[in-house]
Amino acid sequence: MKLSLLGWCAILGLAAGLLGPAQASMRCGTELIDTGALLEDVLKYCGEPQQRSLEEPVDEHGYLIRGAVAVEQWRYGPDNGMYRYLRFLDGRLVEIRARRY
């Protein structure tokens, strides 16, 4: 079964909607952190996250995949009941998500 480009776009759009809203920026003190920021800059302005995990790309035998991008996930909060989840690809901020508890 072949899907058209429009069909794939619709499927991806629905899947993205199920993941919850993503933000393009967040405030740390007086600084505004946007997607595209470097990991070092986020640390400088926001400090150490409460939780930090690194997912290094490995093959089925546990060996690092050469040239693959490392994914790092951070969590800040709770700050007034809000958690912020940050995702970095190769040291650059690509996603900010917020969730209230």
NUDRENPA-934948 format. One record per residue: residue number from 0; chain; y negated, x, z of N, C-alpha, C in turn. Coordinates in Angstrom, 1 decimal, decimal comma, always signed. Layout:
NUDRENPA-934948
 seq mol    nc2    nc1    nc3   cac2   cac1   cac3    cc2    cc1    cc3
 NUM   A      Y      X      Z      Y      X      Z      Y      X      Z
...
***
This chain:
NUDRENPA-934948
 seq mol    nc2    nc1    nc3   cac2   cac1   cac3    cc2    cc1    cc3
   0   A   +1,2   +0,8   +0,0   +0,0   +0,0   +0,0   -1,2   +0,9   +0,0
   1   A   -2,1   +0,7   -1,0   -3,3   +1,5   -1,1   -4,5   +0,7   -0,6
   2   A   -5,3   +1,3   +0,2   -6,6   +0,7   +0,7   -7,8   +1,2   -0,1
   3   A   -8,7   +0,4   -0,4   -9,9   +0,8   -1,1  -10,8   +1,5   -0,1
   4   A  -11,8   +2,2   -0,6  -12,8   +2,9   +0,3  -13,4   +1,9   +1,2
   5   A  -13,7   +0,7   +0,7  -14,3   -0,3   +1,6  -13,4   -0,8   +2,7
   6   A  -12,1   -0,9   +2,4  -11,1   -1,2   +3,4  -11,0   -0,2   +4,5
   7   A  -11,0   +1,1   +4,1  -11,0   +2,2   +5,1  -12,2   +2,2   +6,0
   8   A  -13,4   +1,9   +5,4  -14,6   +1,9   +6,1  -14,6   +0,8   +7,1
   9   A  -14,0   -0,4   +6,7  -13,9   -1,5   +7,7  -13,0   -1,2   +8,8
  10   A  -11,9   -0,6   +8,5  -10,9   -0,2   +9,6  -11,5   +0,8  +10,6
  11   A  -12,2   +1,8  +10,0  -12,8   +2,8  +10,9  -14,0   +2,2  +11,7
  12   A  -14,7   +1,3  +11,1  -15,8   +0,6  +11,8  -15,3   -0,2  +13,0
  13   A  -14,2   -0,9  +12,8  -13,6   -1,7  +13,8  -13,0   -0,8  +14,9
  14   A  -12,4   +0,2  +14,6  -11,8   +1,2  +15,6  -13,0   +1,8  +16,4
  15   A  -14,1   +2,1  +15,8  -15,2   +2,7  +16,5  -15,8   +1,7  +17,5
  16   A  -15,8   +0,5  +17,1  -16,4   -0,6  +17,9  -15,5   -0,8  +19,2
  17   A  -14,2   -0,6  +19,1  -13,3   -0,8  +20,2  -13,5   +0,3  +21,2
  18   A  -14,0   +1,5  +20,8  -14,1   +2,6  +21,7  -15,3   +2,5  +22,7
  19   A  -16,2   +1,6  +22,5  -17,4   +1,4  +23,3  -18,6   +2,0  +22,7
  20   A  -19,7   +1,7  +23,2  -21,0   +2,2  +22,7  -21,2   +3,7  +23,0
  21   A  -21,6   +4,4  +22,0  -22,0   +5,8  +22,2  -23,5   +6,0  +22,2
  22   A  -24,0   +6,9  +23,0  -25,4   +7,2  +23,0  -25,7   +8,4  +22,2
  23   A  -27,0   +8,5  +21,8  -27,4   +9,7  +21,1  -28,1  +10,7  +22,0
  24   A  -28,5  +10,3  +23,2  -29,2  +11,2  +24,1  -29,0  +10,8  +25,6
  25   A  -29,3  +11,7  +26,4  -29,3  +11,4  +27,9  -30,4  +12,2  +28,6
  26   A  -30,8  +11,8  +29,7  -31,9  +12,5  +30,4  -31,3  +13,3  +31,6
  27   A  -31,7  +14,5  +31,7  -31,4  +15,4  +32,8  -32,7  +15,9  +33,4
  28   A  -33,1  +15,4  +34,5  -34,3  +15,7  +35,1  -35,5  +15,3  +34,2
  29   A  -36,3  +16,2  +33,7  -37,4  +15,9  +32,8  -37,0  +16,2  +31,3
  30   A  -35,8  +16,7  +31,1  -35,3  +17,0  +29,8  -34,5  +15,9  +29,1
  31   A  -34,6  +15,8  +27,8  -33,8  +14,8  +27,1  -32,8  +15,6  +26,3
  32   A  -31,5  +15,4  +26,5  -30,4  +16,1  +25,8  -29,9  +15,2  +24,7
  33   A  -29,9  +15,7  +23,5  -29,5  +15,0  +22,3  -28,2  +15,5  +21,8
  34   A  -27,5  +14,7  +21,0  -26,3  +15,2  +20,3  -26,8  +16,4  +19,4
  35   A  -26,0  +17,4  +19,3  -26,3  +18,5  +18,5  -26,8  +19,7  +19,4
  36   A  -27,0  +19,4  +20,7  -27,4  +20,4  +21,7  -26,3  +21,4  +21,9
  37   A  -26,6  +22,6  +22,2  -25,6  +23,6  +22,6  -25,1  +23,5  +24,0
  38   A  -23,9  +23,8  +24,2  -23,2  +23,7  +25,5  -24,1  +24,5  +26,6
  39   A  -24,6  +25,6  +26,2  -25,4  +26,4  +27,2  -26,6  +25,7  +27,6
  40   A  -27,3  +25,0  +26,7  -28,5  +24,3  +27,0  -28,2  +23,1  +27,9
  41   A  -27,1  +22,4  +27,7  -26,7  +21,3  +28,5  -26,5  +21,8  +29,9
  42   A  -25,8  +22,9  +30,1  -25,6  +23,5  +31,4  -26,9  +23,9  +32,1
  43   A  -27,8  +24,4  +31,3  -29,1  +24,9  +31,8  -29,9  +23,7  +32,4
  44   A  -29,9  +22,6  +31,7  -30,8  +21,4  +32,1  -30,1  +20,4  +33,0
  45   A  -28,7  +20,3  +32,8  -28,0  +19,3  +33,6  -27,2  +19,8  +34,7
  46   A  -26,9  +21,2  +34,7  -26,1  +21,8  +35,7  -24,6  +21,6  +35,4
  47   A  -23,8  +22,1  +36,3  -22,3  +21,9  +36,1  -21,9  +20,5  +36,2
  48   A  -21,0  +20,1  +35,3  -20,5  +18,7  +35,4  -19,5  +18,6  +36,6
  49   A  -19,3  +17,3  +37,0  -18,3  +17,0  +38,1  -16,9  +17,3  +37,6
  50   A  -16,7  +17,1  +36,3  -15,3  +17,3  +35,7  -15,5  +18,0  +34,4
  51   A  -14,6  +18,9  +34,1  -14,7  +19,6  +32,8  -13,3  +19,9  +32,3
  52   A  -13,0  +19,6  +31,1  -11,6  +20,0  +30,5  -11,8  +20,5  +29,1
  53   A  -10,9  +21,5  +28,8  -10,9  +22,2  +27,5   -9,6  +21,9  +26,9
  54   A   -9,7  +21,4  +25,6   -8,5  +21,1  +24,8   -8,4  +22,1  +23,7
  55   A   -7,6  +23,2  +23,9   -7,5  +24,2  +22,8   -6,5  +23,7  +21,8
  56   A   -6,7  +23,8  +20,5   -5,8  +23,4  +19,5   -4,6  +24,3  +19,5
  57   A   -3,4  +23,8  +19,7   -2,1  +24,5  +19,7   -1,1  +23,8  +18,8
  58   A   -0,2  +24,6  +18,2   +0,8  +24,0  +17,4   +2,0  +23,5  +18,3
  59   A   +3,0  +23,1  +17,6   +4,2  +22,5  +18,4   +4,9  +23,5  +19,2
  60   A   +4,7  +24,8  +19,0   +5,3  +25,8  +19,8   +4,4  +26,4  +20,9
  61   A   +3,2  +25,8  +21,0   +2,3  +26,2  +22,0   +1,3  +27,4  +21,7
  62   A   +1,4  +27,8  +20,4   +0,5  +28,9  +20,0   -0,8  +28,4  +19,5
  63   A   -1,9  +29,1  +19,8   -3,2  +28,7  +19,4   -3,3  +28,7  +17,9
  64   A   -3,9  +27,6  +17,3   -4,1  +27,5  +15,9   -5,4  +28,3  +15,5
  65   A   -5,2  +29,3  +14,7   -6,3  +30,2  +14,3   -7,3  +29,4  +13,5
  66   A   -8,6  +29,5  +13,8   -9,7  +28,8  +13,1   -9,9  +27,4  +13,4
  67   A   -9,1  +26,8  +14,3   -9,3  +25,4  +14,7  -10,4  +25,3  +15,8
  68   A  -11,0  +24,2  +15,9  -12,1  +23,9  +16,8  -11,7  +23,5  +18,1
  69   A  -12,2  +24,1  +19,2  -11,9  +23,7  +20,6  -12,7  +22,5  +20,9
  70   A  -12,1  +21,6  +21,7  -12,8  +20,4  +22,1  -12,9  +20,5  +23,7
  71   A  -14,2  +20,3  +24,1  -14,4  +20,3  +25,6  -15,0  +18,9  +26,0
  72   A  -14,5  +18,4  +27,1  -15,0  +17,1  +27,6  -15,5  +17,3  +29,0
  73   A  -16,7  +16,7  +29,2  -17,4  +16,8  +30,5  -17,6  +15,4  +31,0
  74   A  -17,8  +15,4  +32,4  -18,2  +14,1  +33,0  -19,2  +14,4  +34,1
  75   A  -20,3  +13,6  +34,0  -21,4  +13,7  +35,0  -21,4  +12,3  +35,7
  76   A  -21,7  +12,4  +37,0  -21,8  +11,1  +37,7  -20,9  +11,0  +38,9
  77   A  -21,0   +9,9  +39,6  -21,8   +8,8  +39,3  -23,3   +9,0  +39,7
  78   A  -24,1   +8,5  +38,9  -25,6   +8,6  +39,1  -26,1   +7,1  +39,1
  79   A  -26,4   +6,5  +40,2  -26,7   +5,1  +40,3  -25,6   +4,2  +39,7
  80   A  -24,4   +4,6  +39,9  -23,3   +3,8  +39,4  -22,9   +4,1  +37,9
  81   A  -23,6   +5,1  +37,3  -23,3   +5,4  +35,9  -22,6   +6,7  +35,7
  82   A  -21,6   +6,7  +35,0  -20,9   +8,0  +34,6  -21,3   +8,3  +33,1
  83   A  -21,5   +9,6  +32,9  -21,8  +10,0  +31,5  -20,7  +11,0  +31,1
  84   A  -20,1  +10,7  +29,9  -19,0  +11,5  +29,3  -19,6  +12,2  +28,1
  85   A  -19,4  +13,5  +28,1  -19,9  +14,3  +27,0  -18,7  +15,0  +26,3
  86   A  -18,8  +15,1  +25,0  -17,8  +15,7  +24,2  -18,4  +16,8  +23,3
  87   A  -17,9  +18,0  +23,4  -18,3  +19,2  +22,6  -17,3  +19,6  +21,7
  88   A  -17,7  +19,9  +20,5  -16,8  +20,6  +19,5  -17,4  +21,9  +19,2
  89   A  -16,6  +22,9  +19,4  -17,0  +24,3  +19,2  -18,4  +24,7  +19,8
  90   A  -18,6  +24,2  +21,0  -19,8  +24,5  +21,8  -21,0  +23,7  +21,4
  91   A  -20,9  +22,6  +20,6  -22,0  +21,8  +20,3  -21,7  +20,3  +20,7
  92   A  -22,7  +19,7  +21,3  -22,6  +18,3  +21,8  -22,5  +17,4  +20,6
  93   A  -21,4  +16,6  +20,6  -21,2  +15,7  +19,4  -21,2  +14,2  +19,9
  94   A  -21,0  +14,0  +21,2  -20,9  +12,6  +21,6  -21,3  +12,5  +23,1
  95   A  -22,0  +11,4  +23,4  -22,4  +11,1  +24,7  -22,0   +9,6  +25,0
  96   A  -21,3   +9,4  +26,0  -20,9   +8,0  +26,3  -21,3   +7,7  +27,8
  97   A  -21,7   +6,5  +28,0  -22,1   +6,1  +29,4  -21,2   +4,9  +29,8
  98   A  -20,8   +4,9  +31,1  -20,0   +3,8  +31,6  -20,5   +3,5  +33,0
  99   A  -20,7   +2,2  +33,3  -21,1   +1,8  +34,6  -19,9   +1,3  +35,4
 100   A  -19,8   +1,8  +36,7  -18,8   +1,3  +37,6  -19,3   +0,6  +38,8
***
